[in-house]
Amino acid sequence: MAATGVNGAQASTQMHDGAEGFSNETNGYSPNHSTNPSEKPISESIAIVGIGLRLPGGINDSAALWDFLVNKKDARMPIPANRFNIKGFYSPDAKAGCMAFDQGYFLDTDLEHGDAGFFTATKAEYELLDPQQRLLLEVVYEAFQDAGETNWRGKNIGCYAGVFGEDWHDLHSIDLQESGTYRITGSSDFVLANRVSYEYDLHGPSMTIRVGCSSALVGLHLACEAIQRGDCAAAIVGGTSIIMSPHSTIAMVEHGVLSPEASIKAFDADADGYARAEAINAVYIKKLDDAIRDGNPIRAVIRATSSNADGKTKGLSNPSSDAHEALIRKAYEVAAIEDYSQTAMIECHGTGTPVGDPLEVGAVARIFGEKGILIGSVKPNLGHSEGASGLTSLVKAVLSLEHRMIIPNIKFKKPNPKS
């Protein structure tokens, strides 16, 4: 399916693990070859060769994520005191300027600390960097390690970073007397991808994508296109979400999209909104042929990607079921996959909102409903990390392919009657 953000920016990705008889689709991922063996796919296959991540629940690698999901765990926790003082913003009566919940999905990382000596930034600069920059540097290094890559410096490798908010920048903007050399490069969100490219001496395209909740998957789409065009030989695709201020959360409460319980019940009749989450994640991708040549571990293969927007809907943040359906069909077309019925599972956006879930499921049903399809969402386990959320769904799909197992949804009791 597709991660959908403000103004309906969407991205869809078709992928497989090369194993006959098993398929999975996450945010549009489908692991099938063309039904005609002699027909050459329209797009060149892209291999996912490395994964790095920091997720709620103390998850710092893909093995920990798999264990967490298989055991049906929920990472919801009280809002940490080192993010902001929830006592100053909590009101169970939905008071204006407050939030009626005191829980969410947070990393168990101490944002005040980092391995400054490992990177080239001076101490003065490093201590002023947005934690999103610092953690993304660590996660990208781990993605390279996971891929068995050692000689990335000076290479034509792109970097695409998806982001939703910039709390660090907002907090530092409050003090009008603050000054210093690193204010722009330390806190502005556009620096995320540039910081990675600079630190690791990557010479491919470098850009930060900020299009709402689909940011990381739009970055993946752009990265795949760049590799296929020859703009770069490989790419890092990252996503970041760190919550350091209550202000964006309060604004979303006022917008009516957050669950009063800070709990996502995707596809359920009791779904009442989503819960915000932190996440830092990255995948390292390159052409399948190049990955085989370089001896990288091939964790999954992307057959095609697509991206579109919802256009004019009932509201700026309202998704379109028709646009969603068109997005999926386009990805299958580009991948030269004609037999939809061989797709075993779709990992949806699945935010648990009363409006979004039925529209998304409706699009899926029109495409796959004749023979039935399993759907799922990782967000009830880990919350909705907005700009980074698509990559978390992607990694879940990769793990399902590797383990030949479809993970059940938690918090699902009664289907949403509108779906």
C-alpha positions in Angstrom: 0.0 0.0 0.0 1.2 3.5 0.5 2.3 5.8 3.2 0.1 8.9 2.9 1.0 12.3 4.3 -0.2 15.9 4.2 -1.5 16.7 0.7 -1.6 13.0 -0.1 2.0 12.5 -1.2 2.3 8.7 -1.6 4.9 6.1 -2.5 4.5 2.4 -3.4 7.1 -0.3 -3.7 7.0 -3.8 -5.2 9.5 -6.2 -3.8 10.3 -9.9 -3.4 12.8 -12.3 -1.9 13.2 -14.6 -4.9 11.5 -17.4 -3.2 8.8 -19.1 -5.3 5.5 -19.5 -3.6 5.9 -16.7 -1.0 5.1 -13.1 -1.4 4.6 -10.0 0.7 3.5 -6.5 0.0 4.3 -3.7 2.4 3.4 -0.1 1.5 3.1 -1.7 -1.9 5.7 -4.4 -1.7 5.0 -7.5 -3.8 7.5 -10.3 -4.2 6.4 -11.7 -7.5 8.1 -12.0 -10.9 6.1 -11.4 -14.0 3.6 -14.1 -14.9 5.4 -14.4 -18.2 8.9 -15.8 -17.5 10.2 -14.5 -20.9 8.9 -11.0 -20.3 11.6 -8.6 -19.0 10.5 -6.4 -16.2 10.1 -2.7 -17.1 12.3 -1.6 -14.2 15.6 -2.9 -13.1 15.5 -4.8 -9.8 17.0 -3.1 -6.7 18.4 -5.1 -3.8 18.1 -4.1 -0.2 21.4 -5.1 1.2 21.7 -3.3 4.6 19.5 -2.3 7.4 20.1 0.0 10.5 17.5 1.2 12.9 16.5 2.6 16.3 12.9 1.9 17.3 10.8 2.1 20.4 10.9 -0.9 22.7 14.7 -0.9 22.9 15.0 -2.2 19.3 18.4 -1.5 17.8 18.7 -4.1 15.0 16.4 -6.2 12.8 16.8 -9.3 14.9 15.4 -7.4 17.9 12.6 -6.1 15.8 11.6 -9.6 14.6 11.6 -10.9 18.2 9.5 -7.9 19.3 6.9 -8.4 16.6 6.6 -12.2 16.8 5.9 -11.9 20.5 3.2 -9.4 19.8 4.7 -6.7 22.0 3.6 -3.1 22.3 6.2 -0.4 22.9 3.9 2.2 24.3 5.4 3.9 27.4 5.0 7.1 29.5 6.4 10.2 27.9 10.1 10.4 29.1 10.9 13.4 31.3 14.0 14.1 29.1 11.7 15.0 26.2 9.4 17.4 27.9 7.5 17.7 31.2 4.1 16.2 30.4 2.7 17.5 33.7 2.6 20.9 32.2 0.6 19.9 29.1 -1.7 17.1 30.3 -5.4 17.4 30.8 -7.8 14.5 30.8 -10.6 16.9 29.9 -9.2 17.7 26.4 -8.4 21.3 27.5 -7.3 23.6 24.8 -3.5 23.6 24.4 -3.2 20.3 26.2 -3.2 16.6 25.5 -5.4 14.0 27.1 -2.7 11.3 27.2 0.6 10.9 28.8 2.0 8.0 26.8 3.6 7.5 23.4 6.3 5.6 21.5 9.9 6.7 22.3 13.4 5.5 21.8 15.2 4.4 25.0 18.2 6.4 23.8 19.6 9.2 25.9 19.5 12.1 23.4 22.0 14.1 25.5 24.8 11.7 24.7 26.5 10.3 21.6 29.8 8.9 20.3 31.3 12.2 19.3 34.8 10.8 19.0 33.7 8.4 16.3 32.7 11.2 13.9 34.7 14.1 12.4 32.6 17.0 13.8 34.3 19.0 16.5 33.0 18.7 20.0 31.5 22.2 19.8 29.6 21.3 16.7 28.6 17.8 17.7 26.9 19.0 20.9 24.7 21.4 18.9 23.6 18.8 16.3 20.0 17.9 16.1 19.7 14.4 17.7 18.1 13.3 14.4 21.4 14.0 12.7 23.5 12.3 15.3 21.4 9.1 15.4 21.1 9.0 11.6 24.9 9.0 11.3 25.0 5.9 13.7 22.2 4.1 11.9 23.7 4.7 8.4 27.0 3.2 9.6 25.2 0.2 10.9 23.4 -0.2 7.5 26.8 -0.2 5.8 28.0 -2.8 8.3 24.9 -5.0 7.7 25.6 -4.9 4.0 29.2 -5.9 4.5 30.3 -2.7 2.8 33.7 -1.2 3.8 34.8 1.1 0.9 32.0 3.6 0.6 34.2 6.8 0.9 34.5 8.7 -2.3 32.0 6.5 -4.1 28.9 7.6 -6.1 26.4 6.8 -3.4 23.3 8.8 -2.9 21.6 9.8 0.3 17.8 10.4 0.7 16.5 11.3 4.2 12.8 11.5 5.0 11.7 13.7 7.9 8.5 15.0 9.4 9.3 17.5 12.1 12.2 19.6 13.3 11.6 20.0 17.1 15.3 20.8 17.7 15.1 23.8 15.4 11.9 25.0 16.8 13.2 24.8 20.4 16.4 26.7 19.5 14.4 29.4 17.6 12.6 30.4 20.8 15.7 32.1 22.1 16.1 35.1 19.8 19.5 35.9 21.5 21.0 32.6 20.6 23.9 32.8 18.2 26.7 30.7 16.8 28.4 29.1 13.8 26.4 25.9 13.9 22.8 27.1 14.3 21.9 26.4 10.6 23.9 23.2 10.0 23.1 21.9 13.5 19.3 22.3 13.5 17.8 22.8 10.0 16.1 19.6 8.7 17.5 20.0 5.1 21.0 19.2 6.5 20.0 15.6 7.4 21.0 14.0 4.1 23.8 16.4 3.6 25.3 15.6 7.0 25.4 11.9 6.1 26.9 12.5 2.6 29.5 14.8 4.2 30.5 12.5 7.0 30.8 9.4 4.9 32.2 11.2 1.8 29.3 10.1 -0.4 29.3 11.7 -3.9 25.8 10.8 -5.2 22.6 12.9 -5.0 21.9 14.1 -1.5 18.5 15.5 -0.4 16.0 15.6 2.5 12.4 14.8 1.7 9.6 16.4 3.7 6.2 15.5 2.3 4.5 14.2 5.5 4.1 10.7 6.5 5.3 9.3 3.2 8.7 11.1 3.3 11.0 8.1 3.7 9.1 6.0 1.1 9.2 8.9 -1.4 12.9 9.0 -0.7 13.1 5.3 -1.5 11.2 5.9 -4.8 13.6 8.7 -5.8 16.7 6.6 -4.8 15.5 3.7 -6.9 15.0 5.9 -9.9 18.4 7.6 -9.4 20.1 4.2 -9.3 18.2 2.9 -12.4 19.1 6.1 -14.3 22.8 5.9 -13.3 22.8 9.0 -11.2 24.4 6.9 -8.4 25.6 3.4 -8.0 23.9 2.8 -4.7 22.0 4.8 -2.1 21.3 5.2 1.6 17.6 5.9 2.3 16.9 7.1 5.9 14.0 8.3 8.0 14.0 10.3 11.2 11.4 11.2 13.9 12.3 12.5 17.3 9.8 14.2 19.6 11.4 16.8 21.8 8.5 19.3 22.2 4.8 19.0 23.0 3.8 21.7 20.4 3.4 19.5 17.3 1.6 16.8 19.3 -0.9 19.4 20.7 -1.5 20.7 17.1 -2.3 17.2 16.0 -4.7 16.8 18.9 -6.5 19.9 17.7 -6.5 18.5 14.2 -8.3 15.4 15.5 -6.0 12.7 14.2 -4.5 11.4 17.5 -5.9 8.6 19.6 -7.0 9.8 23.1 -5.4 6.6 24.4 -2.2 7.1 22.5 -2.9 3.6 21.0 -3.2 2.6 17.4 -5.9 0.0 16.7 -5.5 -0.4 12.9 -8.5 -1.7 11.0 -10.5 -2.2 14.2 -14.0 -0.9 14.9 -12.6 1.0 17.9 -9.9 2.7 16.0 -9.8 6.3 17.2 -6.6 7.8 15.8 -2.9 7.3 15.8 -0.1 7.7 18.4 3.0 9.6 17.6 6.3 7.7 17.7 10.1 8.1 17.4 12.2 6.2 14.9 15.5 6.5 13.2 16.1 4.0 10.4 18.0 3.4 7.2 18.4 0.9 4.3 21.2 0.6 1.9 20.2 -0.3 -1.7 21.9 -1.0 -5.0 21.2 -2.8 -8.3 20.6 -6.5 -7.8 23.4 -7.4 -10.3 25.8 -5.1 -8.5 24.9 -6.6 -5.1 25.5 -10.1 -6.4 28.8 -8.9 -7.9 29.9 -7.3 -4.6 28.9 -10.2 -2.4 26.4 -8.2 -0.4 23.7 -10.1 1.6 20.5 -9.7 -0.4 17.7 -9.2 2.1 15.0 -8.4 -0.4 14.5 -7.2 -3.9 12.5 -4.1 -5.0 10.9 -4.8 -8.4 9.4 -1.4 -8.9 8.3 1.8 -7.2 5.7 4.5 -7.9 4.5 7.8 -6.4 1.5 10.0 -6.7 -0.7 12.5 -4.8 -4.4 12.4 -3.8 -5.3 15.7 -5.5 -8.4 17.6 -4.4 -10.1 15.6 -1.6 -12.5 16.6 1.2 -9.6 18.1 3.1 -5.9 18.8 2.6 -5.0 15.8 4.8 -7.7 13.5 3.6 -6.5 10.6 1.5 -8.1 9.4 -1.7 -9.1 5.7 -2.2 -9.0 6.1 -6.0 -5.5 7.6 -5.9 -4.4 4.9 -3.6 -5.7 2.2 -6.0 -4.0 3.9 -8.9 -0.7 4.0 -7.0 -0.7 0.3 -6.4 -1.7 -0.6 -9.9 1.1 1.6 -11.3 3.7 -0.2 -9.2 2.5 -3.6 -10.4 2.5 -2.3 -14.0 6.1 -1.0 -13.8 7.1 -4.3 -12.2 5.4 -6.2 -15.0 3.3 -8.2 -12.5 -0.1 -9.2 -14.0 -1.3 -11.8 -11.5 -2.4 -9.8 -8.4 -3.6 -13.0 -6.7 -0.1 -14.3 -6.1 0.5 -11.5 -3.5 0.1 -13.1 -0.1 0.0 -10.1 2.1 -0.1 -6.3 2.2 1.6 -4.3 4.9 -0.6 -1.1 4.9 -0.1 2.4 6.2 -2.7 1.4 8.8 -2.7 4.4 11.2 -5.9 3.5 13.0 -7.7 6.7 12.0 -11.5 6.5 11.4 -11.1 8.2 8.0 -7.8 6.8 6.6 -8.2 3.1 7.3 -11.5 2.5 5.5 -10.2 4.5 2.4 -7.0 2.5 2.3 -8.7 -0.9 2.8 -11.2 0.0 0.2 -8.5 0.5 -2.4 -6.9 -2.8 -1.4 -10.2 -4.6 -1.7 -10.9 -3.3 -5.2 -7.6 -4.7 -6.4 -7.2 -7.9 -4.3 -10.7 -8.5 -2.9 -11.9 -11.1 -5.5 -9.6 -13.9 -4.1 -9.0 -12.3 -0.7 -5.8 -10.8 0.8 -4.2 -10.6 4.2 -3.4 -7.1 5.5 -1.4 -5.8 8.4 0.2 -2.8 10.0 3.3 -2.5 12.3 2.0 0.7 13.9 -0.1 -0.9 16.7 3.3 -2.3 17.9 5.6 0.7 17.4 3.3 3.8 16.9 3.3 6.1 13.9 6.8 7.6 13.3 5.4 9.8 10.5 8.3 10.7 8.1 10.2 7.5 9.1 7.2 5.2 9.3 7.4 3.8 5.7 10.9 2.4 6.3 9.8 0.6 9.4 7.0 -1.0 7.4 9.6 -1.9 4.7 11.9 -3.6 7.2 9.0 -5.6 8.7 8.2 -6.8 5.2 11.8 -7.8 4.6 11.8 -9.8 7.9 8.5 -11.5 7.0 10.1 -12.6 3.7 13.3 -13.8 5.4 11.4 -15.8 8.0 8.5 -17.0 5.7 6.0 -15.8 8.3 3.2 -13.3 8.3 3.0 -11.5 11.6 -0.5 -11.1 13.2 -1.8 -7.6 14.0 -2.1 -6.8 17.7 -5.1 -4.8 19.0 -7.4 -6.1 16.3 -10.7 -7.5 17.7 -13.6 -6.4 15.5 -13.2 -5.3 11.9 -14.0 -1.6 11.2 -17.6 -1.8 9.6 -16.7 1.1 7.3 -13.8 -0.9 5.7 
